[in-house]
Structure formats: C-alpha cells, structure tokens
Amino acid sequence: MNTSVRLYRRILKLHRNLPLTAKALGDQYLKDEFRRHKNATREQLTEFIQEWKMYADMLERQQEQGKDFGSYLSEDQLASANNEQLCQLYALHQEIATDSDTTKHH
C-alpha cells in the first residue's frame, strides 16, 4: 500500500475521535483534498503528504494527551498560504461557525 493511502486511512481513523460535526467536516475536506491532488507533481505530492502527516501527528498527540483538537496558525503559516488556501480556511471557518450557531439554538 502506498504512503498516501496509509496516511489517508490513518487520518480517517484519527477523525473517529472528533466531535461528530468536526469529523464530518474533516472527512469531507480530507477526501476533497486527496482527490484534488491525484495528479499532482512529485514535488507537490511530497509537500502535500508532509503537511497531512504533520496534521495527523498533531491530532494524534492531542488525542493521546486528552487535549482539545486543533491549533492556531502562526503568522508565518498564514503569510505563506496562497489565495486558494486562504479561501479554503475561510470557508471552513464559516462552516464551523454556522454549525456552532445551529448547535447553540437546539
């Protein structure tokens, strides 16, 4: 089994421990991103796998330590993001905020 498939399965497994809404959002985002990178260049794929591995490692550490999931992005991380990534972050933020508002009203 290749590295990207193992990583994909690892992340889905880690997502099982997230709150239901975060799991659903995370799973869908993961699937969309892996589909988008199916035909990536070797350099793009190397960076893509590295970033998702860091995410999986962080999520695993947080779960082992019993901490809340997620982390804040540094100014450097935000500054290095391209417009597409910033749009994806904003869309994810909106989705979470909308879901949070819906949950509060029930």
Summary of the structure (lengths in Angstrom):
residues: 106
radius of gyration: 14.6
end to end distance: 43.6
largest distance: 46.9
contacts: 228
relative contact order: 0.11
helix: 77%
strand: 0%
